[in-house]
Amino acid sequence: MKDINIFMNTYEQPENKLTYNFLWLVKYLNNANFINFLSGIKNVSKSEPVENIETVFGGGEGNPDGAIIVKLDNGDIITIYIESKTYRREVDINQLHRHIKSYLKNNDLLLVITPREKDRNIVKNVNNKSIIFCTWQDIVKYIEENYIDDIIINEFIEYGNITGEFTVMKDIETSDLNIIIDWYKNNINDRLLRIFNSLAENIVEIFNEFNITIHSTKIVDSYGRQGVEISFKKPKIGLWAFFGLYYNESDHKIPFVNKGIPDICLLIDLNPKESRDKIDGNKEIINDFRNLEKYGFKCNDNGKLTRNRWRLISYQKSLRDYNSLSRDILENELKHILKLFKENSNCIINYMSLS
């Protein structure tokens, strides 16, 4: 098989970069079930089904983005040509017809992958049994469900989430425009930022009340959360925390309390490469987890809460449960959470810092 290395990806065009990384993933998995999921081919060879990979084709829009050469049980070879789209570009029906005419022979297939579910009907209207469709979200869901705790899989998903390639794309409609207008008209983002900045000024004292020493705080808006990130002073293991607004599940994969509605939350995170072996299987910490869960905390021992192993503990309250937001309201919420945490986590709280 042609050797491709994800760390040698020098493509600048986002669609080429995404295609290359996807093909690297196919090569890495080299799994008949995954090929069957992508293509519908049922008689894929169980042993080394990926015969070869063709990376990004040159020559512009007349050529597919890549190809997977697949071996069948009877020894026959089928090529699955790839046409991948990011949120930046729409499906071009004429382009698909050119690919079919120029490349597909015998039982070859053309797999179209986009972030838009509506493109399924566009592909269907091409009316050719050799063309198949899948969304990037379909692929992410499949590999999340079938390759738990695989570092490479996690990094591929993280890449897509960070770049936004796997974001579900929908047209902005009239109702959406009204929301956008109200958001900017009412200066919501700046008002949130002022609240979190004000909260950060007092957050050291709040944690001190519970004998937890903070090293530093900073305001963040990333990975689907906006608020105060908290570093502890001399933590025994690599733990840190976040308190604020959790507004997007894509990275954390922790469900909102109410579907589609953001939460105010306290999150305790850790670096899994440095600290997971000190957490998983630790009887004292597991006992803390079970105690905390009685009081509304969610604990991620052995990945049962989320496959994102950077997330250790969460305490969430839906925005629906608030009549308003202010520094005082959030301070009282944080004190309430920390009180429950201190009373029910004898071991974990000792790992957070050495006061």
N, C-alpha and C positions, 0 to 999 in steps of 0.2 A: 504494500500500500504506500502511496505517496506520503512522504513525511511532511506534516504541517505542525507548526508549533505556535500556540496561542501567544507566547511571549515574544514572538517575532512578527507580530501583526503591526505593519507600518502604514496600513491604509488610512487615508485622511477622510475620504467620503464616508459618511455615517452608514449608508446602506452596505457598502463594501466591507466595512469593519464588522457590522452586525452579521453579515453572511459568513465571513471568515470565522468568526467566533462560534457561530452555530455549527458550521461544518467541522470545526475542531471538536465540538461537543459530540457530534455524531460519531466521529472517529474514536473519541475517548470511550464512549459507551459501547459501540460496536455490538449492539444488542438487537436480536430479531424482533422482540416485542416492541421496541421503540420504532423500528422501521415499519412494522405493521401498523402502529398507531399513526405514523406520519402519512403512510401511503395506502393503507388498506390491503396491501399484498399479504396474503395469508400463508403462502408456501415459501417464506423466507428461510434460508438456511440457518439453522440454530447455531452452527459453528462458524464464527468469523463471517457474519453476513455482509459486512461492508468490504467489498473487494478493493475499492479505491475511492479516492476523493479528488474531484476537480475543483480547485479554488476559483476565485473570482475570474471570470472570462474577460478578456480585453475586447475592444471593438465597439464600445458604446451600447446603446439601447437595443441593438439588433441581436445581442447575445444574452443568454441567461446569466444569472449571477453566480452559478456554480452547479455542481452535480455530484450525486452520490451513486456510485456503481455498486449494485446489490447482487449478491449471489443467491439463487434459489435452491430448493432442495434437490431438484433434478440436475443441477449444474448449470442451468441457463443463467444468463446475465441480463439484468434490466438496469437502465439508467434513469434515475429520478433527477430531472433538471430542476433547479431552484430559481424562482423569481421572488426575491424578498423586498418588502417595502417597509420603511419606517413611517412615522407619523408625518413626515415631511412631504411625501409624494403619494399620489393617488395611483390606483391600478389603471393601466393603459390597455384597453381591450385589443387595440391594433398590435401592440407589442406582444401580447399573449399569442395572437394568431401567427405572428412572425416566428415566435419560438416553436410553436407546434409544427409549422410548415418546414422550418429549416433544420430542426433537431430531432424531433420525435420519430422513431422507427419502431416497427413491430409493437412490442408491449411497453415501450418507454413511457414515462409519465412526466408531467410538469406540475410541480408543487409550488403553489402561490402562498406566501406567508405575509400577512399584514397585521397591524394592530387594530383593524376596524372590522367588526362583525358584519357590518353592512356589505362589505366586499364579497361575502359569500354568495350573495345573489348575483353580483356582477360576474363572478367566475362561473356560476351556474348557467348564466345566459350565454356564455360562449358555446354551450351545448356540444361539448366534446368529452367523451368518457376518459380521455387521457389526461385531463386537467383536474387537479384536486386542490382543495383549499384548507388552510389551517390558520388560526390566529396565533400571535406570539403568546397571548394569554393561555390558549389551549396547551401550548407546549410547556409553558411554565407550570401550569397546574399538573400536567402529567408527570413531569420529572420531580416536582415537589412530593407527589403522592407515592412515587415508585423508587426514589433514590434518596431516602432519608439519611441525613448526616454525612453526605458525600461532600467533601471540601470543594472539589472542582465544580460540582453542581451549584453549591451555595455561591461560589464566586461568579459563576455565569449569571445567576439570578440577581446578585448584587450589582453586577455590571449593568444589566438591563434596567434595574430600578433607578440606579444613580443617573444614567443617561436618559431615562424616560422612554426607552425604546419599547418597553412592555406595558406602557400606560394605555388603558382603554381609551380609544379615541371616539368621541361623539361630536357631531356638529353643534355649534353654539346656537341655541334657539332663542326665541323672543323672551321666554321666561328667564333664561340664563343671562341675557343682556340686561334685564331689569335688576337681577341680583348684582351683576358687575357694577352697574350704574350706582346702585345704593351703597355698595361696598366703598367705592371711591368717593362718592358724595359725602358719606358719613365718616370718612377718614379712619376706617376700622383698623387698618394695619398699624398706623402710628399710635392709635389709642391703646392697642394691645401691647405694643412695644413699650410705651410709657408705664403701663401697669407692671410688666415684667421687670423693667429697669428699677422701678421703685421697690418691688418685691425683693430683688437681688440685694438691695442695700441692707435689708434686715435679715436675710436668710441665714447668715452666720450665727446671729444671736438665737434664732429659732432652733437651729440644730444644737447649739450649745446647751439649751434648756434640757436636751435629752442626752447630754454627755457625748455628743458626736462632734468631733472637731473637723472643721472644713478648711481645706487649704486654699481653694479659690472657687470663684463662680464666673460664668460668662453667659451672655445671652446668645442663644442659638436658634436657627430656623433651618432645620435640615432633617433628613430621614423621616419626614412626616410629622415633625413635632416642633413647636415654637415655645420657648420659655427659658428657664434657667438651668444650665448644666452645672453640676456640683462635683468638685473633686475633693476627696477626703485627705486629711493629713496623715501620712504614713500608714496607708491601709495595709493589712496583713497580706491580702491578695488584691489583684487588680480590679477593684470595684469603683464605680462612680455612680452618680444618680442624675436624674432629670425631674424637674417639676414644672408643669405648665400644660399647654394645650397639645393634645395628641389628635392630629386631624387627618392623617392618611395612613392606612393599614399596609400599604404596598411593601415597605421594607420590614417592619416589625412582625407583620402577620399575626398580631394580637387583635382579636375581634373587638370592635367597639361594644360598649354596654348595650346600646341600641343601634341596630344596623343603619349605617350611613350617616350617623350623627357623631361628631367628634366628642372627645372626653377631656376633662381635666384629670391629670394623672400624676402619680409619683412612679417613676421607673427606676429600678436598680439594675445596672448593667455590669457586665464583666467581659474581659477579653478571654474567649474560650480557649485560645491556644495556650494561654498562660495559666488559666485558673480552673478550667473545667474539671481536671482530674482531682482538684482539691474540694470540689463541690459534689459531683456525682458520686453517689454511694456513701457519702459522709452521713452517718446515722444521726448525729446531732443536728446537722443542717436539715436533713429530711424531716426530722421531728419538728423543727421550727416551721418548715413549709406547711406541714399539716395543721399546726396551730394557727398560722397566719391565714390559711384558707377558711378557717371558721369565722374570720372577721372580714371577709371580702377581698383578701389579697389573692392574686393569681401567681402561681409559682411554676417555673419552667424546668423542673428537674426531669432529666432524660428527654427533653424536647416535647413534653406532653402539652404544653401551652402553645408553643410556636417552634417551628424548625429553625428559626433564627436564634442560634445559641448564644448570641451576644446579650440577649434579654434574659434576666434572671427572675425578677419579681415586678409585678405591677399592681397598682391600686388605682382603679378608674371610677370616675363618676361622670355620667353623661351631662353634656351641656343643657339638655332638656330639664335637668333637675335644678338649674340655677335661674333665679329671676333677674340677676345682674352679675357683672364681674367688676371687681375692684381689688386694690392691693389688700385691703382689710379682709375681704371675703376669702381671698386666696391664702392669706396668712393663717386665718382660722382653719381653713381646710387642711393646710399642710400640718398644723399643730395636731389636729384630730388624727390624721394619718400616722404621724410619727409617734403619737401616744399609743395607738394600737400596735404599731410596729415594735416599739420598745418593750411593751408588756408581753409580747408573744414571740420574741426572737432572741432567745438567750445567746445563741451561738453566732448567728449571722451578724448581729450588731457589733460583736467583738471583732469581726473581720473588717469592718468598715474603716475603723481608724484606731490609732493608739493615742488617746487623749493625754 
